[in-house]
Amino acid sequence: MGNPQPAINRTHRTILGISFFAGEASEAIAAIRGGGLLVSPAAPALKDMDRDAGYRDALLGADLVIADSALMVMVWNFLQRDSLHRLSGLKYLRELVLQPDVRQSGNTLWIMASPSSAATNLQWLAENGISVDPEYRYIAPIYASVIADRDLLALLDRLRPPPVITTIGGATQDR
């Protein structure tokens, strides 16, 4: 009879101890539609996971992790002889903003990295027919090693927006 081959999970791949979603953007949106945290880590942050327990814990605690790192996907496919496809955060975002509920003003909270980043993001959103009320915009501070943001928590508690989209990245903001 021989040894049976282990079943290959077609929807996820465990890479670096993280379960990465292996589907399309529309499938990721459907998978997270009921709530949860979707993250899209890039290679610069992934390379420090072994030394950054907070970041690693954030990825492990996410409900869905998409494979945004082209380098990671390429290396994984080469080493594992797999055909995992990269799902970029931008591709996911472009698909997400096509959703009618996300397009409605007051339905989505946007957390952005800085005032200049917010200006760029808001311009892009406006060009794509999405208006974001000032109340639904939040500029994330540069956090210390311990991340605590009472203002953001209070805003989330008050607004209770179905989707919260963060356009931040790098270092402590990412966590």
C-alpha positions as CSV (number, residue, x, y, z in Angstrom):
1,M,0.0,0.0,0.0
2,G,2.8,2.5,0.8
3,N,2.6,5.6,2.8
4,P,-0.3,7.9,1.9
5,Q,0.6,11.4,0.9
6,P,-0.6,14.2,3.3
7,A,-3.5,16.2,2.0
8,I,-2.5,19.6,0.6
9,N,-4.5,22.4,2.0
10,R,-5.7,24.3,-1.1
11,T,-6.9,27.4,0.8
12,H,-4.0,28.0,3.2
13,R,-0.2,27.5,3.3
14,T,1.7,27.5,6.6
15,I,4.9,29.5,6.0
16,L,7.1,30.7,8.8
17,G,4.5,29.3,11.2
18,I,1.8,31.6,9.8
19,S,-1.2,30.3,8.0
20,F,-1.4,32.3,4.7
21,F,-4.6,32.5,2.7
22,A,-4.1,31.0,-0.8
23,G,-7.2,32.3,-2.6
24,E,-8.3,35.3,-4.6
25,A,-9.1,38.8,-3.3
26,S,-12.9,38.2,-3.7
27,E,-12.6,35.0,-1.7
28,A,-10.6,36.8,1.1
29,I,-13.4,39.4,1.3
30,A,-16.0,36.7,1.5
31,A,-14.0,34.8,4.2
32,I,-13.7,37.9,6.4
33,R,-17.1,39.4,5.7
34,G,-18.5,38.3,9.0
35,G,-15.8,40.1,10.9
36,G,-12.2,39.5,11.9
37,L,-8.7,40.8,11.2
38,L,-7.1,40.5,7.8
39,V,-3.4,41.4,7.5
40,S,-1.1,41.7,4.6
41,P,2.5,41.5,5.8
42,A,5.3,42.4,3.5
43,A,8.8,40.9,3.4
44,P,10.6,43.5,5.4
45,A,8.5,42.8,8.4
46,L,8.4,39.0,7.9
47,K,12.2,38.8,8.0
48,D,12.2,40.2,11.6
49,M,9.5,37.9,13.0
50,D,11.9,35.8,14.9
51,R,13.1,38.9,16.8
52,D,9.8,40.8,17.0
53,A,7.4,38.9,19.3
54,G,4.8,41.6,19.1
55,Y,4.6,41.5,15.3
56,R,4.7,37.7,15.3
57,D,1.8,37.6,17.8
58,A,-0.2,40.1,15.7
59,L,0.2,37.8,12.7
60,L,-0.6,34.7,14.6
61,G,-3.7,36.4,16.1
62,A,-5.1,37.5,12.7
63,D,-8.1,35.8,11.3
64,L,-6.8,35.9,7.7
65,V,-3.2,36.6,6.5
66,I,-2.7,37.2,2.8
67,A,0.5,36.5,1.0
68,D,1.5,40.0,0.0
69,S,5.3,39.3,-0.2
70,A,6.3,38.4,-3.8
71,L,9.8,37.3,-2.5
72,M,8.2,35.0,0.1
73,V,5.9,33.5,-2.4
74,M,8.7,33.0,-5.0
75,V,11.0,31.3,-2.5
76,W,8.1,29.2,-1.1
77,N,7.1,28.0,-4.6
78,F,10.7,27.2,-5.5
79,L,11.4,25.2,-2.3
80,Q,8.1,23.5,-2.0
81,R,7.4,23.1,-5.8
82,D,4.1,24.8,-5.1
83,S,2.0,27.2,-7.1
84,L,0.9,29.7,-4.4
85,H,-0.1,33.0,-5.9
86,R,0.7,36.4,-4.4
87,L,-2.3,38.4,-3.3
88,S,-1.1,41.9,-2.8
89,G,-2.7,44.2,-0.2
90,L,-3.4,46.7,-3.0
91,K,-5.2,44.1,-5.1
92,Y,-7.3,43.2,-2.0
93,L,-8.0,46.9,-1.3
94,R,-9.0,47.5,-4.9
95,E,-11.5,44.6,-4.7
96,L,-12.7,45.7,-1.3
97,V,-13.5,49.2,-2.4
98,L,-15.8,47.8,-5.1
99,Q,-18.1,46.5,-2.4
100,P,-21.2,48.7,-2.1
101,D,-21.1,48.8,1.7
102,V,-17.5,50.0,1.7
103,R,-18.3,52.7,-0.8
104,Q,-21.0,54.3,1.4
105,S,-19.7,57.2,3.4
106,G,-19.8,56.5,7.2
107,N,-19.5,52.7,6.8
108,T,-15.8,52.4,6.9
109,L,-13.1,53.7,9.3
110,W,-9.8,54.5,7.6
111,I,-6.7,54.5,9.8
112,M,-3.8,56.2,8.0
113,A,-0.1,56.5,8.8
114,S,0.4,60.3,8.6
115,P,-1.3,63.4,7.3
116,S,0.5,63.2,4.0
117,S,-0.4,59.6,3.6
118,A,-4.0,60.4,4.4
119,A,-4.0,63.2,1.7
120,T,-2.8,60.7,-0.9
121,N,-5.2,58.0,0.2
122,L,-8.2,60.3,0.3
123,Q,-7.4,61.6,-3.2
124,W,-7.2,58.1,-4.5
125,L,-10.5,57.2,-2.8
126,A,-12.2,60.3,-4.2
127,E,-10.9,59.4,-7.7
128,N,-12.6,56.0,-7.2
129,G,-15.9,57.6,-6.1
130,I,-15.5,57.1,-2.3
131,S,-16.0,60.0,0.1
132,V,-14.7,59.6,3.6
133,D,-16.2,61.8,6.3
134,P,-13.6,63.4,8.6
135,E,-15.1,61.5,11.5
136,Y,-14.2,58.2,9.8
137,R,-10.5,59.1,9.3
138,Y,-7.8,58.5,12.0
139,I,-4.1,59.3,11.8
140,A,-2.2,56.6,13.7
141,P,0.6,57.9,16.0
142,I,4.1,56.4,15.9
143,Y,3.7,54.0,18.8
144,A,6.3,53.3,21.5
145,S,7.4,49.7,22.0
146,V,4.2,49.1,24.0
147,I,1.2,49.8,21.8
148,A,-1.7,51.5,23.4
149,D,-4.1,53.9,21.6
150,R,-7.0,54.9,23.8
151,D,-8.2,57.5,21.3
152,L,-8.5,54.8,18.6
153,L,-10.2,52.4,21.0
154,A,-12.7,55.1,22.0
155,L,-13.4,55.9,18.3
156,L,-13.9,52.3,17.4
157,D,-16.2,51.8,20.4
158,R,-18.3,54.9,19.4
159,L,-18.5,54.3,15.6
160,R,-18.6,50.5,15.5
161,P,-17.8,50.5,11.8
162,P,-18.2,47.1,10.0
163,P,-14.9,47.4,8.1
164,V,-11.8,49.2,9.5
165,I,-9.1,49.6,6.9
166,T,-5.6,50.5,7.9
167,T,-3.2,51.9,5.4
168,I,-0.3,52.0,7.8
169,G,2.9,50.0,7.6
170,G,6.3,49.4,9.1
171,A,7.7,49.0,12.5
172,T,5.3,49.5,15.5
173,Q,2.5,51.0,13.5
174,D,2.1,47.7,11.6
175,R,1.5,45.8,14.8
